Amino acid sequence: MKIVVPVKRVVDANVKVRLRSDGSGVDTDNVKMAMNPFDEIAMEEAARLKEAGLASEIVAVSIGPDTCQEVLRAALAMGADRALLIQAEAELEPLTIAKLLRAIVAREQPQLVICGKQSTDGDANQTGQMLAGLLGWPQATFASKLEIAAGSATVTREIDGGLEVVAVTLPAVVTTDLRLNSPRYTTLPNIMKAKKKPLDKVTVGELGVEIRPRLATLRLAEPPVRSAGVMVADVAELLAKLKNEAKVI
């Protein structure tokens, strides 16, 4: 079984996001970047499936400028066999990303695509679902447990009411939730081995996908600053403030 894992380069989760002074977007100059945390979980799950003898090859895919090679090398160090960079300078929307991934799936012919449920920058939670729709494949989103057997995948999904277990036939698209696994620590020997693994590049034009923006970001703004809390002496004072100042009761 071949697995394709899309990975995205985003601002490191431990870094405080700053906006550009003109409000046109996020300032990424001299900011530490890393693999999207949900994509790390997807890559870890693919590696575990291969270690269990259920997968024969893992292909990591990223879309963006040449700087995205660093997250692909990280994916190779985690266990991917090959990496592919789709070179694109423009900021892409989920539907365009899904179309590019569909083109890669047509080339690679995997039996499973595992991707993070959302990216921590766009936060759209759309690409996996759109990819499944474009491919006409079954999908199982928000996976907290994944089992592969006899040409099908059994997925435990996290939903508002608790957990839901679904079975989908392969090939399929699965998106990962936080509790699916804990990504491994990448060791130095594996980082060195990753440098020798193949990393190919392809352009958007070669894949025959048109980049046509459908959305325009008008402005980004910081949320309003919250006022500091106050200490109250007793319940009576608290109720008085809630009634007379906050006017919520």
Number of C-alpha atoms within 10 A of each C-alpha: 17 18 26 28 25 26 28 25 24 20 20 17 15 9 10 8 14 14 14 13 11 9 15 13 15 15 14 14 8 6 14 12 18 18 22 22 23 23 26 28 25 30 32 22 22 29 24 15 20 19 12 9 10 16 18 12 18 26 24 26 26 24 26 19 15 14 12 22 21 14 23 27 24 22 30 28 22 22 24 26 18 20 25 19 23 24 18 17 11 10 12 17 17 17 20 20 23 22 21 22 26 20 18 18 18 11 10 13 14 19 18 24 26 26 28 29 26 22 21 19 15 11 9 12 17 17 23 28 21 20 24 20 15 14 18 11 16 16 24 24 23 21 27 19 17 18 12 16 10 7 11 16 22 17 22 20 22 20 11 7 6 7 12 13 14 14 16 18 17 20 23 20 25 26 25 29 23 17 12 20 16 11 17 12 8 14 10 10 9 14 16 13 13 23 13 10 15 12 19 12 14 14 15 17 12 9 16 11 15 11 18 10 12 9 8 6 8 8 9 14 13 9 6 6 6 6 6 5 6 6 7 11 7 8 9 10 12 13 15 13 15 13 12 10 10 10 9 9 10
